[in-house]
Amino acid sequence: MLDVTLNQKCSKLLITTKHIIISPAQLEKFKQIYKAKFDKDINDQEAYEKGIKLIQLLKINDKPISEEDYKAAKTLIALLNYDDDK
């Protein structure tokens, strides 16, 4: 659920969840990008939820992997790109 806090010093509404902060300006920019990409307007709640999911996905993909996992992934990619006609 949303944790909405008011930053008294700068009087800006900040939306936070587990150390992720989305400012009002960032939320508006995300909504503009979403509208341009999908031709659909979304409200602040939808933009927040989709933005957090995107940030979490990027955080997962940004973690280093072991040499063993890298080799396994490379092998899997090679298998998936296998051409039956050869």
N, C-alpha and C positions, 0 to 999 in steps of 0.2 A: 504494500500500500504506500501511498505518497507520504513523505515527510516534508511538509512545507514549512520553511522557516523564514523569518523576516530579519534581514541583516540591518540592524539599526544604524550603523555608521553610514552606509551608502543608500539606505532606504530602497533596496532592491529585493524583490522576492526571489529567493533561490529555492529550487526544488532539488532535494538530495535523496539518495538511497545508497547505503553502504559505501560511502566515500565517493560516489559519483555525483557531481553537481552539474546541473544544466541551468544556465542563466536564461532569463527571459529572451535575450537577444539570440542566444543559441537555439532556443526553442522555436522562435520565429523563423530563423534561417532554415532549420530542419523542415518546418512546415512548407516553406517556399520551395525547397528542393523536392520534397515529396509531391507537391502540386505539379511541379514541372515534369517530374518523372512519370507519375501515375495519373495526372489530370484529375485529381481528387483532393478536395479540401478536407483536412482533418482538424479536430479540435485539440486544445492543449493537452488533454488527458491522453488522447491517442498518440499524439506526437511524442509525449514524454515516454509512454510505454514502448513505442517502436524505437525511439532513440536509445533508451536503456538497453533494450535487447540487442541493438546494433553494437553498442559499446561493449557489452558483455561478450558478444561473438568475436569482436576484434581482439579483446583481451585474451580469449581462449586461443585464437589463432596466432597470437604474438609470443606464445611461450616457446622456449627452446625445447628441442626434442633430443633424445639420445641418438648416438650413432646407429645403434641397432634398429630403433624405430625409423630412422631416416632410410636405412637400407630396405626395410620392409615396405615402406611407403613407395620407394622408388621401384621396387619389384612389382608392387600392385599396380602402379601407374603404367608400367611397361605391359603388364598383362591386360589392362583395360584398353590400351591402345593397340592391342594385337590385331593384325589384319588377317582374316581367315583366307583371303585369296592368295596368300604367298605360299 
